[in-house]
Amino acid sequence: MPAQPVPARPAAPSSDAPAPQLFTWEFAADPYPAYAWLREHSPVHRTTLPSGVEAWLVTRYADARQALADSRLSKNPAHHSGQAHRTGRVGIPGERQADLMTHLLNIDPPDHTRLRRLVSKAFTPRRVAEFEPRVQQLTDRLIDGFAQRGSADLIHEFAFPLPIYAICDMLGVPAEDQDDFRDWAGMMIRHGGGQRGGVGRAVKRMRAYLLELIHRKRADLGDDLISGLIRAGDHGEHLTENEAAAMAFILLFAGFETTVNLIGNGTYALLRNPEQRRLLQESVVRGESALLETGIEELLRYDGPVELATWRFATRPLTIGGVDIPVGDPVLVVLAAADRDPARFAAENTLDLARKDNPHLGFGHGIHYCIGAPLARLEGRAALATLLSRLPDLRLAESPENLRWRGGLIMRGLRELPVEFSPESRSPHAPPHLVPDASSTPPTC
């Protein structure tokens, strides 16, 4: 599809229609019409979130880029209400109680600069590239677990376990402990949908385990990411054990849920757009990579895994999109709205896997750009290419209107993705028991 000129933003039409209702189950299933209304009529919109916290939603692309890079918007929840954070109404539930605050999503320069520099020494592009064979091995063996059955839930049996086992391998979590991580991760992404206090308990258990693992690895450093965090240093600076635990925690938390949703949302988008899926499938079968690479970027833009960027708080008065933001107010950049802004993207509601001009904000922008983006892209490419090549007639086993989307403010993802396909006659790979069975204990997500 040839590149099209990006149209100028039309003048906002006068409308007596009321503002759309946000954060309902209907909104979660398809938020894009509501975001289009906000872009036109209230692009910097003050709203009350389901938690009761009042915040500003930024929905236009240009405003979003400004806000994501504005140093007057702090990532530190101390600039808002301590009570709101203690009760889990802002930030990641349970992180304050578990003393896991000192990670990249919660701090500003100069601490952010120091920690990101140290973590970048351990989480290098070369380390990610070297991990590609292991990602492919995990991908194939998980598909082996259901390929001969002819049906699967691609969230529970594939999109969820793949990034969990991958990041556990990278961190250096022993194989015998990885099912515990899977259980804790499942509790965390329920976002309050399970037993009261379950998320906080899962976070505390994860922190205790990470501290104990860091302590063990100090005596026997390996080639894993936690060992890399331990030995990372710059001009005599080193990560403390608490900082290392917090960084390992956020790499796991941010790294796995983003990829779960990238694979789930991406597969769902391809199944809903059969012509684009056909083009990608043919390209993959020919062994070409160009459409797969641009396709991953387009799936990140079209229905990406992160709906709203993580919390920011005004430390000084500022103006975004002509709206004055008072000191202390929370600001949430709506990535999903910005990435469908017709002032920046031609045919904004069309999935075009060959889209070239695609500076989407799916992984953020500025100093807080997602450090795990290369790993998420690698896992997304492996997952989609392998699904399309091994299960060529993959199809939805449920009507789209019956699918459920997970609640929660930041992430966007399906609870389940039931599919059908022609069963493989036999697995071309090693027995799936070499990877913990994806179907024996479904994650509580």
Residue pairs with C-beta under 8 A, 6 or more apart in sequence:
1 352
1 354
1 355
3 346
3 356
3 357
4 346
4 347
5 346
6 342
6 343
6 344
6 345
6 346
6 357
7 342
7 343
7 346
8 343
9 342
9 343
12 40
12 41
13 40
15 41
17 37
19 37
19 38
19 41
19 42
19 45
20 27
20 33
20 34
20 37
20 38
21 27
21 34
22 31
22 34
22 47
23 49
23 50
23 409
25 405
27 34
28 405
28 406
28 407
29 401
29 403
29 405
31 307
31 336
31 412
32 336
32 337
32 340
32 349
35 59
35 334
35 336
35 337
35 340
36 337
36 340
38 45
38 57
38 59
38 334
38 337
39 59
39 60
39 337
39 341
43 58
43 59
43 60
43 63
43 321
44 56
44 57
44 58
44 59
44 63
44 320
44 321
44 322
44 323
44 325
45 56
45 57
45 59
46 54
46 55
46 56
46 57
47 54
47 55
47 56
47 57
48 54
49 55
49 89
49 409
50 409
51 84
51 88
51 89
51 90
51 409
52 89
53 84
53 89
53 90
53 330
54 329
54 330
55 329
55 330
55 331
55 332
56 320
56 323
56 325
56 329
56 330
56 331
56 332
57 308
57 332
57 334
57 337
58 64
58 67
58 320
58 321
58 331
58 332
58 333
58 334
58 338
59 334
59 337
59 338
59 341
60 321
60 337
60 338
60 341
60 343
61 338
61 339
61 341
61 343
61 344
61 345
61 361
62 341
62 343
62 344
63 320
63 321
63 338
64 309
64 333
64 334
64 335
64 337
64 338
64 361
64 365
65 338
65 361
65 365
66 320
67 73
67 312
67 320
67 331
67 333
68 309
68 333
68 361
68 364
68 365
68 366
68 368
69 365
69 366
69 367
70 318
70 320
71 108
71 109
72 314
72 315
72 316
72 318
73 312
73 313
73 314
73 315
73 318
73 331
74 108
74 312
74 313
74 314
74 315
75 105
75 106
75 107
75 108
75 112
75 310
75 311
75 312
75 313
75 368
76 106
76 107
76 108
76 313
77 84
77 85
77 90
77 91
77 106
77 311
77 313
79 313
79 314
79 315
79 328
80 90
80 311
80 313
80 328
80 330
81 90
84 90
85 91
85 96
86 96
86 97
88 94
88 199
88 200
90 311
90 330
91 106
91 310
91 311
92 100
92 105
92 203
92 253
93 188
93 191
93 192
93 199
93 200
93 203
94 188
94 199
94 200
94 201
94 202
94 203
94 204
95 101
95 106
95 203
95 249
97 200
97 203
97 204
98 200
98 203
98 204
98 206
98 207
99 207
99 242
100 203
100 207
100 245
100 246
100 249
100 250
101 246
102 111
102 115
102 242
102 243
102 246
103 115
103 246
103 247
103 249
103 250
104 112
104 115
104 116
104 119
104 247
104 250
104 368
104 371
105 250
105 254
105 310
105 368
107 115
109 367
112 367
112 368
113 367
114 234
114 237
115 239
115 243
115 247
116 367
116 371
117 234
118 229
118 232
118 233
118 234
118 237
118 238
118 239
119 229
119 232
119 239
119 247
119 251
119 371
120 371
121 228
121 232
121 234
122 225
122 228
122 229
122 231
122 232
123 225
123 228
123 251
123 371
123 372
125 374
127 170
127 225
127 228
128 374
128 375
128 378
129 378
131 166
131 169
131 170
131 375
131 378
132 378
132 382
134 166
134 169
135 162
135 166
135 378
135 379
135 382
136 382
136 386
138 162
138 165
138 166
138 169
138 435
139 162
139 379
139 382
139 383
139 386
140 386
140 390
140 428
140 429
141 429
141 430
141 432
141 434
141 435
142 157
142 158
142 161
142 162
142 432
142 435
142 438
143 158
143 386
143 387
143 390
143 391
144 427
144 429
144 430
144 431
144 432
145 157
145 432
145 435
145 437
145 438
145 439
146 152
146 157
146 158
146 438
146 439
147 390
147 391
147 423
147 424
147 427
148 423
148 424
148 425
148 426
148 427
149 423
150 420
150 421
150 422
150 423
151 397
151 418
151 419
151 420
151 421
152 158
152 418
152 419
153 416
153 417
153 418
153 419
153 442
154 263
154 264
154 267
154 387
154 417
154 418
154 419
155 260
155 264
155 413
155 414
155 415
155 416
155 417
155 445
156 416
156 438
156 439
156 442
156 443
156 445
157 438
157 439
157 442
158 263
158 383
158 387
158 438
159 259
159 260
159 261
159 263
159 264
159 267
159 383
159 417
160 182
160 185
160 186
160 260
160 443
160 445
161 182
161 435
161 436
161 438
161 443
162 259
162 263
162 379
162 383
163 255
163 256
163 259
163 260
163 263
163 376
163 379
164 178
164 181
164 182
164 185
164 256
165 178
165 182
165 435
165 436
166 259
166 375
166 379
167 251
167 252
167 255
167 256
167 375
168 177
168 178
168 181
168 252
169 224
170 224
170 225
170 375
171 224
171 225
171 226
171 248
171 251
171 252
172 213
172 217
172 222
172 224
172 225
172 226
172 227
173 181
173 213
175 436
177 209
178 436
179 436
179 441
180 205
180 209
181 206
181 209
181 252
182 436
182 441
182 443
183 202
183 441
183 443
183 444
184 202
184 203
184 205
184 206
185 202
185 252
185 253
185 256
185 257
185 443
185 445
186 443
186 444
186 445
187 194
187 198
187 199
187 201
187 202
187 444
188 199
188 202
188 203
188 253
188 257
189 257
189 260
189 406
189 408
189 411
189 413
189 445
190 198
190 199
190 406
190 444
190 445
191 199
191 406
191 407
191 408
192 199
192 407
193 406
193 407
194 444
203 249
206 249
206 252
207 245
207 249
210 226
210 244
210 245
210 248
210 249
211 241
211 242
211 245
213 226
214 226
214 230
214 241
214 244
214 245
214 248
215 241
217 224
217 226
217 227
217 230
218 230
221 227
221 230
221 231
225 248
225 251
226 244
226 248
229 239
229 244
229 247
229 248
230 239
230 244
232 238
232 239
239 247
251 371
251 372
254 370
254 372
255 372
255 375
255 376
257 305
257 411
257 413
258 305
258 306
258 370
258 372
258 376
258 411
259 305
259 375
259 376
259 379
259 380
260 305
260 413
260 445
261 304
261 305
261 306
261 411
261 412
261 413
261 414
262 296
262 299
262 300
262 304
262 305
262 376
262 379
262 380
263 379
263 380
263 383
263 384
264 413
264 414
264 417
265 299
265 303
265 304
265 305
265 412
265 413
265 414
266 296
266 299
266 303
266 380
266 384
267 383
267 384
267 387
267 394
267 417
267 419
268 303
268 396
268 403
268 414
268 417
269 299
269 302
269 303
269 351
270 276
270 277
270 280
270 299
270 384
270 388
271 277
271 394
271 395
271 396
271 419
272 400
273 351
276 295
276 351
276 352
276 353
277 388
279 291
279 353
279 354
280 291
280 292
280 295
280 353
280 384
280 388
281 388
281 389
281 392
283 290
283 291
283 292
284 292
284 385
284 388
284 389
285 389
291 353
291 354
292 381
292 384
292 385
293 381
294 353
294 354
294 355
294 356
294 358
295 353
295 354
295 384
296 377
296 380
296 381
296 384
297 355
297 358
297 360
297 362
298 351
298 352
298 353
298 354
298 355
298 358
299 351
299 353
299 380
300 339
300 360
300 362
300 363
301 339
301 340
301 345
301 355
301 358
301 360
301 362
302 339
302 340
302 351
303 336
303 412
304 335
304 336
304 339
304 360
304 362
304 412
305 362
305 376
305 411
305 412
305 413
306 335
306 362
306 363
306 364
306 410
306 411
306 412
307 334
307 335
307 336
307 409
307 410
307 411
307 412
308 332
308 333
308 334
308 335
308 336
308 409
308 410
309 332
309 333
309 334
309 335
309 361
309 364
309 410
310 368
310 410
311 330
311 332
312 330
312 331
312 332
312 333
313 328
313 329
313 330
313 331
314 325
314 326
314 327
314 328
314 329
314 331
315 327
316 327
317 324
317 325
317 326
317 327
318 324
318 325
319 325
320 331
325 331
332 409
333 361
335 361
335 362
335 364
336 412
338 344
338 361
339 345
339 360
339 361
339 362
340 348
340 349
341 348
342 348
344 359
345 358
346 357
363 369
363 370
363 373
363 376
364 370
370 376
387 394
388 394
390 424
391 419
391 421
391 422
391 424
392 421
392 422
393 421
393 422
394 419
394 420
394 421
395 419
395 420
395 421
396 417
396 418
396 419
396 420
397 418
397 419
397 420
398 418
403 414
403 415
403 416
403 417
404 414
404 415
404 416
405 412
405 413
405 414
405 415
406 413
406 414
406 415
406 445
415 445
432 438
